[in-house]
Amino acid sequence: MSEFLHGGNVFANGIRQHYLRYGGNAGGREARDAVVIVPGITSPAVTWGFVGEQFGKHFDTYILDVRGRGLSEAGDTLDYGLDAQAADVTAVARALGLARYAIVGHSMGARIGIRAARGTPAGLTRLVMVDPPVSGPGRRAYPSQLSWYVDSIRLARQGIDAEGMRRFCPTWTEAQLRLRAEWLHTCDERAIVQSFDDFHRDDIHADLPSLRVPALLMVAGRGDVVRAEDIEEIRGLLPAVQVARVPDAGHMIPWDDEAGFYRAFGDFLGVPLLRDQAAA
């Protein structure tokens, strides 16, 4: 039985913002904090639906379309900066009436979550940073190239199938490729370019000492986004941070090792995401 409830739109932070809701507020979930999932740079909410299904078993879960992606507002004059994206998340939480919620952000979404948590917004209880890009001024560049995103988006706008997408994501399953081919055209190229450039212009390390909520850093064991020295730097800036590694996954952690992704949360969100953890 699917945990998907519905999609919806809210007017928050001055724009239309779209979300997908899983699980709902019943069956014990009403006693737990809601979870707001913020995907990465070219991941519309629908591409995280399989994660929403698992989270929805335990939490009232909302997956956001970051502005300029999916069904959220996009436009030639829209601000695609990190501050605007962070304000979107907290504004959506207020618009949805979430009294208590955790942010789970992947990649760009983790950077958005860090910037949002810096302001200690009302209702935010926990932050999960899943393999956040640690690039910034004077730091090493993000390991992916901008052309990888732009070229695939332009092909998707023309119309591309799963096989055409395979050269960009050779390890993905047929179903994952089909979904990306279907939805990638909804990513505004200007939004992606600005977000990628902001990986190198915004230094989220400066935000970390201001965080006042419990935080979990999840790191891909086979990725090159967060290295051992980066973990130590983050620990120095945020001593209370918890760290979990997913050894068999690259940067797209739930795509590479879905079970390992869920196990890495432990009981950080208040309840384990897999039954075998609960029984352990």
N, C-alpha and C positions, 0 to 999 in steps of 0.2 A: 504494500500500500504506500503510495507516494505521500511524502510530508509537505509537498508543495501546496500552498493555499491560494495565492493570487499574486499578480503584479499590481503595481500602483504607482501613482505620481503624486508628489507634493510640491507646493511652491515654497521653497526654502532658500534663504540667502539670496533672494531676488531672482531665482531661476526655477524652471521646472526640473525636478529631479525624480528619476525613476528607480524603483527597487523591486525585488522579488522577495516574497515572504514565505518562510517554511516553518512548520511546526505549530506555531500559534501559541496562545496563552492559556493552555489547559493541560490536564493530565500530569500535573506536577511541575510543568514548565513555568507556571505562574509564580512559583516560589523562587525561581532562579532569575538571575540577571539576563536580559536580552543580549543577543550578540549581533553586532553590525560588522559585516565582512566588507572590506574595501579591496577590490582586486588591483592587479598591476596595470602597466602602462597601456597594453592593447588587449585587455581582457574584459569585455562586456559582462554584465552580471550573469547572463544565461550560461556562459562558459564555466561558471562556478556552481552550476546547479547540482552536480553530483555531490559537492561538498555540502551544499545547503540541505540535501536529503539526509545526510548523516547528522549534521548539527541540529536539524529540525526534530530529530528523535529526542533531543534533550533540552533544547532552548527555543525560545521565540527568536527566530533568526531572520535577518534582513541582509540581502546582498545588494549593494549599491552599484548603479551605473555611474561611474565618475563622470563629471561634466565633460562633454565632448566624446563620450563613448555610449554605445548601446542606444537606449531610448531617452537618455537625459538630454537636456538642452545643449545645443552647439551653435556656433555662429562666428562670423568673421571678426566681431568686436568683443567676444567673450574673453574674460580674463581666465587664462589657463594656468596661472601661477600656483605655487604650493600653498600660499596663505589662503587663497580663494578656495582651493580644494579642501583644505582642512576646515575652513569655516562651513563648507557645505555639509560635512559629516555631522558636526554638532548641531547645525540648523535642522537637518533631517531628523535627528534624534528628538529634538524639541517638537518638531511638527508632528511626529508620530506619537508623541506623548510618552516616550520611554523614560520612566523614572530612574531606572538603573540599567546600565548597559556596558558591555565590554566591546572594544574595537579589536578586530582581528584583521590586520593589513598585510598583504603580500607585496613584496618588492616596492614599487612606487606607492602602493597602498600602505605599506609599513611606514614610509616617510610621511605620508599624509597623516597617519595615526599619531606619529611622534609629534608633528607640528600641532595637531589638534589637542593632544594631551598636555602640551606645554602650558596652555592656558587654564588647565584644571577646570574643564567645563562641568557644570552641574550634572550629576547623574553618571558620569564616567567612573567605572569601578576598576577596570583592568585594561591592559594594553598588551597585545601579542604582536610582535614585530617578526614577520616571516621573511628571512633573507633580504633585509633592506639594503639597497645600494648605499655604499659608504663613501662614494665619490663626493667631491666637493672642491672648493678652491684650494689649490696647492696639493691635492690628493691624487692618487692614481685614477685613471679614467675607468668608467664603467666598462666591463669586458665586452658587451655587445656593441655592434656598430649601428648607428642611426639608419644606414641604408637598409639593413635587414628589416626594420619596421616599415620604412617608407615604401620600399619596393613591393613588399607583400600587400600593403594597403592599396597601392595603386592597381595592382593586379586584381585584388578583391573588388574594387570599385568597378572594374570592367566585367567581372564575373570569372570566378575561378572555382575549380572543383577540388576534392580532397587530394587527388593525385598531383595537381598543380601546387598545392600547399605543402606537399611532402618534402620538397627540397628545402623549405624553410624550417620544417619541424620533422626531421627524418625518423625520430624515435617514437613519435606519437602514434596512437592507434587510429584505425580508420574512422571510428566514431569521433574521436577528438579532432581529427583533421577536417571532417565534414562540418562540424560545428564551427570551427574557426573560419573555414571558407565561407560559411553562411553569414557570419556576423562581423567579420573583420572590417567590412566596408563601412560599418557604422562608426568607426574610429576616425574622428576629424584629424586630418594630417597636421594641421597647425597645432592642435592640442598635443599630439604625440611629439612633435618637434620641440615644443616649449618644455614639455615635461622631461624629455631626454636632456635638453640643454640645462634644465634646472637641476638635474642630477649632479651637474658639475658647477653650478652657480650657488646652490643652497647647501649649507653645511649643517646637517641635522645633528651633528655631534654637539653643537652649541645649545641645542634644546634639551639634551638628555639630563643635565643636572637640575633642570626645572621640573622634571616629572615627579608627581606626587602620588601616583597610583602604582600598584604592583605591576611589574612588566616582565614579560617572557620574551627572550630572543631565541628564535628557531633558526637553525643554520643548516644549509644543505651540505652534506658530506662530499658530494662530487661537484659542487659548484665552485666558482672562483669569485663570487660576489662578496662573501664575507670570509675572511681568512682568520687564522688563529690570532694574529697580531691585532686584527680588528676587534675580535672578541675581548681581548685584554684591554684595549683602549676603551671600549664601551663599559666594561666592568669598572674601570677607573673613574669614569664619569657618572656611572649609575651603579654604585656598589651593590645595591639590593637586587639587581636584575638576575633572573633565573635564565639559564642557558640550556637549550636542548638541541641535540644534533640528530639529523636523519641521515645516517651514513650512506645509504644506497640511493640517494636522490640528488639530482641536479637542481638548478634554480627553481624549476617548476615542480616543487616538491610533491604536491598531491597528485600530479600527473605521473610522476616517476615511481612513487611509493606511497600510495594512498593510505594504507594501513599504518605505515611508519609515521606519516603526517599526523594522524589522529593520536597515535600513541605518544608522540612528542609533547602533546598538551598535558599529559598526566592528568591530575585533578586541578590544574591551574584555574580552570573556569568554574570549578565547584563540583564537577562530576566528570568522571572519565568518559571519553567519547566512544570507547570500545568496551564491549561486555567483558572481554577477557581481562581487561585492566581492573574492572570492578570486582572480578572474582579472585584476582591475585592477592 
